[in-house]
Amino acid sequence: MSKIVLDVSMSVDGFTTGPNVRDEEPMGDGGERLHEWHAGKGPDGDVDLAVSRELNATVGAAVIGRHTFDLGLRPWGGTPWPGVSTFVVTHRTRENLLGDNGGTFTFEGLQAAARHAKEAAGDKDVRVLGAEVARELLRAGLLDEVFIHLVPLLLGEGTRLFAGERAELIPVADPAAGSVTHLRYRVSKP
C-alpha cells in the first residue's frame, strides 16, 4: 500500500524556503540553494544522485498546497513529476488542469486529496510538497513518513517546516551523507 511521504530539503536552521517567497523567486531569496544537491555536483554527489533517483522512482502521485501550486506551475511547466497525478489541497477549487508535461492537477480538500492520491499512486508513494500542507497532513494523522534532506546552510528566515507541530519521528534508515544529509523517519501514530 502506498505511503504519504513528505520529501523536503531543509536548511540546518529549519527553513524550507528563503525569505521573500514570490512569483519571481518561488523558493525565496537564496532558497534555490536548498535543491542544488539534486545535481550531484557537491562532495559525495554520487550519494545525492542515488537518493534522488530512488525517490523519483517511487513517486506515484503528489499532494501539494495551493500556494505551492500557484508558485510552482510556471517553473515546473506542469506537474512536479511529468505525467504524475497531483492533488492540490485548497478551499478555492477549480476545474482539473492538465499540465504541459502530461500530469493532471486536481483541486480538493485535504482528506479527499490524500485519499485520491493514494488511489492514484497504486503501489508507489504519494509525495508531499509544501510546508503548510505537510503540517495539515501531520495534524490529521495522514502523514506516514518524513524524508528530510538537511542542507548545510543557514538561511536565517523563510518558511519553517513544522512550526509549532509535535510528533515522534522514528528512524527507518541510516542517514546517507552526500553534499547534504538525507534522513528518513516514520511518523509514530498513536
C-alpha positions, 0 to 999 in steps of 0.5 A: 500500500502506498505511503504519504511521504513528505520529501523536503530539503531543509536548511540546518536552521529549519527553513524550507524556503528563503525569505521573500517567497514570490512569483519571481523567486518561488523558493525565496531569496537564496532558497534555490540553494536548498535543491542544488544537491539534486545535481550531484555536483557537491562532495559525495554527489554520487550519494545525492544522485542515488537518493534522488533517483530512488525517490523519483522512482517511487513517486506515484502521485503528489499532494501539494498546497495551493500556494505551492501550486500557484508558485510552482506551475510556471517553473515546473511547466506542469506537474512536479513529476511529468505525467504524475497525478497531483492533488492540490489541497485548497478551499478555492477549487477549480476545474482539473488542469492538465499540465504541459508535461502530461500530469493532471492537477486536481483541486480538493480538500485535504482528506479527499486529496490524500485519499485520491492520491493514494488511489492514484499512486497504486503501489508507489508513494504519494509525495508531499510538497509544501510546508503548510500542507505537510503540517495539515497532513501531520495534524490529521494523522495522514502523514506516514513518513518524513524524508528530510534532506538537511542542507548545510546552510543557514538561511536565517528566515523563510518558511519553517517546516513544522512550526509549532507541530509535535510528533515522534519521528522514528528512524527507518534508515541510516542517514546517507551523507552526500553534499547534504544529509538525507534522513528518513523517519516514520511518523509514530501514530498513536 
